Amino acid sequence: MAQSSAHTDNKQSLQIPVVLATVLLVMVLLYLGRVFFITLISAILLAFLLEPLVNLGIRFRIPRGASSFLACTVMLGMLYLMGLGLWTQVVGLWEDLPTYSKRVTELVDSAAQQLEGMEKTAQELLVPKRLREAQTPPLPEPPKTTSKKRRAPQPVQPDQPPPIQEVRIRQDDSQLVAAIYSHLSDFYDAALMASFVPFLVYFLLSWRDHFRRSVLQIIQTDSKRENIQRAWDGIANVARAYLVGNFLLGVVLAAASAVFFWFVKLPYWQVVGPLSGFLSLIPYLGMPLAVIPPFVAALPVYSGLSAYLIIGATTALFHLIALNLLYPKLVGARVHLNPLVVTVALMLWYLLWGGAGLILAIPITAGLKAAFENIPSLRGIGRILGD
């Protein structure tokens, strides 16, 4: 009896380092392969979102492959129309760019003058007049002219090293080129991986039954097959509910913001409204991000502080109403994550994947919770993640 208990204790003590090493290895893999995993998870979420449309086509006796192709075509068509509308507005913004740059220059000059005036006023209030006069440096005396002739500058010998200023300029140019190349390389990698998303979505939809059968055939126990089936369905339902709820919430915010911006005669309200509405959905950063587009659009129109206060207060009001009244009904009722888990998940996925981690943190965590709740051995972890 004592030997069996000692063997059990040794086994449990060995499991802890193994679990920690596994978690660390998974974190390293997620960080190194972040572009791949972001692309794959985005495609999976889009496939979950388009699955009801594919099932609708199957009900009309359309084969799954053709129905999946139609669903992907609808998705690409919507993205094309959105991109076309955005492009027309960007062209107009490009034409008005001199007006925006002039307005920004005026605001910077005005802010500099105000700061200079405040500094002068504070100095007058805090420093006595006689001390200010004592601290004022005397004017420099003009240089004395001499009758001696100046020497002509000596020509630079060809074997002498180049001036220090020229070397610095060359170093700055090389650093600038390296920085531009780094940013373009990152953009090229992201664009290249994004081009795989439509194909991944199509194959995930058209080959869904094949993948599911293949995975279930690997598992030999019927009870485990049922658990995996329920976990898969739970992940799909939670991901679909989260995406649809956030999309509907973004549409409501975009429509309300666009109507308000049109009412106050804000330029490019057709783009600023949806952009502000959907930026408002980003966790924890939604409110400050949602205010930036209308503020930028208002630069050539409004100069008084009251107009910016009204725009910022109204945008913040829309965000608070959506977050406190609409979000719990459209999204929170299906996700059921406690606030501590949401905060930790946002921090973790942001450290791993940056801005994309902020967007994908909640659906990934909600999917893991749905999977844990449908697997008996992991239901305790699912309860920890839940509310």
N, C-alpha and C positions, 0 to 999 in steps of 0.2 A: 504493500500500500504506500509506504514512504517512498519507495523507488519510483512508482508510477507518478506520484505528485511531483517529485523532483524532476522527472522527465518532462512533465507538462510545463513546469516553471521554466525549464531550460528552453523548451520549444517556443514558449511565449516570448522569452527574452530575446531569442534569435529573430522572431518575426518583426519586432520593432525596427531594428536597423535595416532589414530587407524592405519594409514598407517605406521608410524614409529614403532609402537609396532609389527605390522605384519612383517615388514622387519627384525626387530631384532629377532623375533621368528624363521623366516625362516633361518637366518644366524646361529642361535644356532643349529637348527635341521641339517643343512648341515654340520656343524662342528662335531657334535656328531655322526652322521651317515655317516661319510665320506667314510668309506670302502664300505658300502652298496651302496651309491649313485655313487661312482666311478665305481663299478662293473656294476651297472645297466646302466649307461650312456655309458660305453664302449661297453656293449652288444647291446644297441640301435644303436650306430654308426656302429658297425660291421653289424648289420642287414640291415641298410640303404645301406651299401657298397655291400652286397651280394644280395640285392633285384633284380638288373638287371639279375643276373645269375639265380635266381629262375624264373623270368618272361621268360627267354629264355627256361628253361625246360618246362614251361607251354605251350609255343608255340608249342613245340613238343608233346603236349598232355600228358605230365607227370603230375600226380596229384600234387597239391601244397605241400602236406606233403612229398611225395617222392622227389620232386624237392628241397625242403628245406633241406632234409637230405643229398642229393647229394652236395648241396652248402656248408653245414657245413663240410662234409667229405673232400671236396677240400680244405677248409680253414685249417682243422686240418692236412691234408697231407702236405700242404706247410709249416706249422709250424714245423711239424716233420722233414722234410728234412732240414729246416734251423737249427733246434736244433741239428740234427745229424752232419751237417757240422761244426757247432760251437763247438760241443763236441770233434770232432777229432782234431781241432786246439787247444782246451784247454788242451787236453792230451799232445800234443807236447810242449805246453808252460810250462806245469808242469814238463816235463822232462828237459827243459832248465832253470828251475827256479834257480838252483845254479849259472849259468852263469850270470843271471840278478842280483841276490843278490850280487855277487862279484863285478859286475860293479857298482852297486849303492854304495857299500862300498868304492870303489875307488873314485867315484865322491864326496862323502861326505868328505873323507879324503883330497882330492885335494881342495875342497872348504874351508875346515877348515884351511889348510895351507895358501891358498891365503888370507883369512881374517886375519890370524895372521900376515902375511907379510905386508898387508896393514895397520894394526893397528900399527905395529912396525915402518913402514915408516912415518906414520902420526905423531907418537910420536917423531920421530927424527926431523921432520920438524918443529913441533910446540913447543916442549919443549927444552930449551937449555940444553947443555951437563952437565953443573955444577948442574943444578936443578935435572936432572935425576940421577946424582950420589948422590945428597943429599937425593933424595926420595928412593934410593935403600936400603931396610932394611938390617941390619947386619945379618950375619949368626948366627944361634943359637949355643950356646956352648954345647958341649957334656955333658951328665949327669955325675956327679961325682960318682965314685964307692965307696962304703963303705964296711967295713968289717963285718957289721952286717948282720946276716942271715935274709932272707925274711921269713915272716910268711906264713905258708901254708894256702891256701884259705879255708875258713870255709864252711862246707857242708850246702847246702840249706835245711832248715827244711821243712818237708812235709806240715805243716800248713801255710807256707808263700805263698803270692800271686805270680803268675807267673811273669816273667820279663816283662818289658814294651814292649820290642821288640817283644816278642812272641804274646802279645795281639794285637799289631799293625799288625803283619803279619796275624793273624786270622781275624781282621777286614777288611784288604785289600782283603783277599780271599773271605770273605762273600760279599763284594761289587762287586768284579769281577764276582762271580757266579750270583748275582742279575742282573748285567748289561747284562751278556750273556743270562740269562733267559728272560729278557725283549726283547732283540733283536730277539731271537728265537721265542718268542711268537708273536711279530709283523710279522715276516716272515711267521709263521704258519697261522695266520689270513689272510694275503694277499694271500697265496697259496690256502687256503681253499675257499676264495671268488672267486679267479680266476678259480677254477674248476667248478664253476657254469656258467661261461660265455658261453661255447658251448651249454649248455642246454637252457639258456636264449635266445641265438641267434636263435636256432631251433624253440622254441615256438613263439618267436616274428615273425618269417617268416611264419610258418605254420598256425598260428592263427591270422594273420594280418587282414584278411577280417572280421573275427568274432569280433575282438576288435573294428575295425572301425565302423561296423554296430551298435554295442552295444553303443558306445559313441554317435553316431549320433542320435540314437533313444531316448537318454535322452533329447536331445535338441528338443524343440517342434517347434520353428520358422524355416521356410525354409531358410530365409536369414542368420540366425546364423549358420545353418548347412553348407551352402555354404562357409561362412567365416572360419569355423573350418576346412572344407575340404581343402580350399586353404592354410590355415596356415600349416596344416599337410604336404601337398605337398611341400610347400616352405621350411619347415624345412628339409624334406628328400632331396630335390634337393641341398640345400646349404651344408648339411652335406656330401652328396655323392661327390659333387664337391670339397669340401675341402680335404676330405680323398684321393680321387683319384689324385688330383693335387699334394698333398704333397707326396704321394707314388711315382708318376712318377718323381717328383723332387728329391726325395731320391734315386731312382734308377739311375738317371743321375749322381748325385753327387757320389754315391757309385762306379759306373763304372769308372768315370774319376779318382777318388782317387785311386782305385785299380790298374788301368793301370799305373798311376804315381808311386805308391809305388812298383809295380813290376819292373818298369824301373830303379829305384834307388836301386833295390835289397834289399828291406826292408823285414825282416822276417814276416811271417804270414800276407802277404798282402791280402790274401783271406778273412780274418776276419777284419783286420784293415781298409781296404777300405770301406766296407759297414758300419762298425761301425762309422767311421769318417763322412761318407756321411749322415747318418740318424741323428747323433748327431748334425749335422750342422743345422737341421731343427728346433731345440728347440729355441723358440723366445728369443732374447736378449742374450742368453748364448751359442748360437750355435757355434760361432767362437772359443772361448777359449776351449769349450768341444771337438770340432772336432780336435784340435791340440794335445790333450793329448794322444790318442791311437798311432799315429805314433811316437811321442816322446818316449813313453815307449818301443815300438817295436825296435826303433833305438839304444837303450842303448848298447847292446852287439856288435853292428856293427860299429857305428860311435863314434869317440871321439872328433873330431874337432867341433868348434862352427859354422863354415860355413855350415856344412851339416844340422844342426838343423835349421839354419836360412832359408836355401833353402826349407826344408820340411814345416816349418811353414808359409813362405811366399806363397808357392804354395797352401797349404790348405786354407789359408785366401783368396787367389785370387779366388779359386773355390767357396768359400762361398759367396763372394761379387758378382760374376757373376750370381750365382743362385738367390741370394736375389734381385738383381736390374734388371735383364733381364728376367729370367725365371719365378720367383714367381708372378709378376704382371699378366703374361699371363695365367699361369696354375691355380692360386689360387685367386689372388686379383680381377680378373674380375668377379668372382661369389660371393665373400664374401662382398665387399664394406663396410668395417668398417674403421672409421677414426682413425688416430694414437693415439689420446688422449684416445678414448674408449678402444682401444687394450691395451694400457699401464695400464690403471686403472683396466681393467678386469684381466690382468696378475697378478697385485699386489693383487687384491682381492681373486682370486681363489688360488694363491700361499699361502696366509695366511690361507685359509680354508683347502686346501687339499695338500699343499706341492708341491713336484715335479710333481705329477699327475695333480695338478691344472694348472701348467704351460702348460702341453700338451693339456688339455681339455678346457682351457679358451677360445680360439678363436672359436672352433666349437660350444661351448655352447652359447657364445655371438652372433655368426652369426645366430644360430638357433632361438634365442630369437628375433633378429632383423627381420628375415624372418616371424616369427609368428606375430609380432607387425604390420608389414607392410600390412598384409592381414586381420587384424581386424580393422574396421573403428575407433573405439573408442581409439585405441592405436597407430594409425599411427604417431602421433606426437612424441612418444617415439622412433618409428622406424626411423624417420628422424634424430633425435638427434644421434642415434647410427651410422647412415650411413655416407658416405663421400660426 
